Amino acid sequence: MIHAPLKKLVIASNNQGKLREINALLAPLAVEVFPQSAFEITEVDEPYHTFVENALTKARHASKHAGLSALADDSGICVNALNGDPGVKSARFAGESKSDQRNNQKLVDILKDQADRSAYYYCIIVLLRHADDPQPVIVDGAWHGEIILKPKGEGGFGYDPYFYLPELDKTAAELPAEQKNRISHRGKALARLAEYIAQYSY
């Protein structure tokens, strides 16, 4: 099914790091992008145990209140030794209110005696034409690495200073933004979404 070209889009997030990455990756598509804060949309609860359910909830909430097509991402870091945790709880791993510093400290404390610190970032992105869209576009991406116990790098956000990429001998926080956007979990998912939009319209 071919839809009208996508012209305007609300991003269902108040996370400045995510907004920067998504804006940069969508820029070539000539889509006018608005953060949900532009419509005074508050964050919605994310009660589900899967990334896709949380992303759908956020996208529907933003689309309903903005009256626009909506994009939502739900992402997190999954540690193999912890059976995939923090996973969907990544942003609130250390409890409320959200704090990257406390989240990272809790993760390091848990893993300090673990031999296996392999992990991966995972991202689900949902695109809705409208709040009741029965055919959401859903794409995903994963980025594999391992958790180190001491931070390296000043860039990125979230767990990036502790997310080490052996093939690059750098953490995600040490990568230039352009490189990170190209190879990250969110970058991979957005590239798939961009390909869909360009090929099929929306």
N, C-alpha and C positions, 0 to 999 in steps of 0.2 A: 504494500500500500504506500503510495506517495503522498506526502503531506506538504503543506505550505512551508517555504523556507523559514528556518528559525531566525527571528530577528532580535527578540528580547528574552532575557533569561534572569531569573532570580536564583541566587546561590543560597542554599539553606544552611548557612553557617555564619557564626560570628568570630571564628578563629582566623586571626589575621594572617598567620602563616599559610593556612589552606587557601585563603582568598587570594593571596599573592600568587601562589603556584597555579591555581585554577585560572586566574585572569591571564597569566603569561601564556598558558597552554591553549586557551581559547582565542587569544588575540587574532591569529591568522584567519579565523572563521568569520570575522566581521559581525559578530554577535554582540549586541549591547548587553553588558552584564551588570547586574545590580546585586549588592549584598542584601541580605534580608533586613539588616538594620536600616536600610533606606526606606523601608516601609514600616519601621518600628515593630517588626516581627520578633517576638521573643523565642528563645530556644524551647523546643518541645521535649518532653520526656522521651528517653530511649530505653524502654523497659524490656526489650527483647534480647534473646540470647544469640541471635545471628546478625551479622552485618547487614544482610539484605533487608531484613524486616525493619531495622532501625533506619536505614537509608530511605526506604519507601515512606516511612512515617514522617521523616523530616521533609522530604520532597512534597508530600501531599499537604502538609501544614503550611509550608512556604507558598506553594502554588495557590492554595485556597485564599490566603490572606493578601497576596500580592496581585492576584488575578493574572498571573503570567505563567508561562512554562517555567519549570523549576528543575534545578539540578541539586542533588544531595549526594554527599559522599559519607560513607561510614568506614572508618579505617582504624587500624591499631597494630600493635606489635604482638606477635605470637611466639612464645618461647617453647621450644620442644620439650625441655625438661619439666615444664609446668603444664603439660597437656594443652598447650595453646593459649594459656593465660599470659598476660592480662587480656588479650583479645578485645572483645567489645567493651571491656571495662578499662581500656588503656588510659583514657583521659581522666578517669576518676579512680585510678588504681589505689591511690593512697587516701581516698575519701574526698569529701567536700571540704572546702571549695577546691576546684581544679588547680593543680600546681605541678608544673613540669619537674621542678626541683624535688619535691617530695615523692612524686611518682618514680623518678629515676633512682632516688636513694632507696626506696623500698625494693625495687627490682634488684639493685646491686646487692643489698643485704641478703636477699633470698638466694642469689646465685653465687655468692662469694665462695662457697665450698662445693659448687657443682663443677664436675669435669666437663659436662656438655653444656655449653652456653650458646648453642646455635639457635637462631631465631630468624623470623622473617616479618617484614611489614606486609600487611594485606589491605587492599582497598576495594570496596564495592562502590560504583557510581550508578545512580539511578537518574534518568531523565524522563520527566513527565510533560506532556503537552498541556495538561490541565489537571486539576486536583483529582478528578475521577477517571483519569486515563486508564482504560483497561489493558493497554499494551505498553507498559513502561519499557524503555530501553535500559538494559542492565549489562554493565561491563565490569570486569575486575582486573586486578593486577597484583603480582607478588614481587617482593624484593628480598633476596636472601642474604644473610650475613651472620654476625654473632655479637653477643653482648660483651663489652669490655668493662672492667671495674673502675677505670678512671676516665673521665671525660677528655675528649680531644676535639678541638675546633670551636669556632664561635658562631657558625652559621646554623641555618635550619631551625627546628623547634622540636618540641616533644622529646623523644628518646634519641634524637639524631647524634648528640655528642657521645653516646655510648654504643651506637650501632656501627660496628666495624665491618668493613668490606675487604676481605683478605685479598681479592684479586686486584684491588686498587691500593692496598695498604693505607687506607684512609677511613675515617668515619664519615657518615653522612653529613655531619656538621662541618667537615673540612672541604666539601665539594663546592665549587662555584654553582650558583643557582641554576644556570643554564644546563650544566651537566647533570645535576640532581634531577631537574625536571624531565630530562630525557630518559633516565634509567630507573627512576624510582617507581614504586608500586602505583602511586597516583599518576605519574607520568605515563606509565604503560596503559593504565585504564583510560585516561583521557585521550591518549593517542587512538585507542580503539573506538572511543566515542566520536572523536573528530572524523575518523575514517567513515563511520556510519553516517554522520550528518552530511559530510561532503558527497557521499555516494548516493544516498537515498533521499536527500532533503529530510524534512521532519515534520 
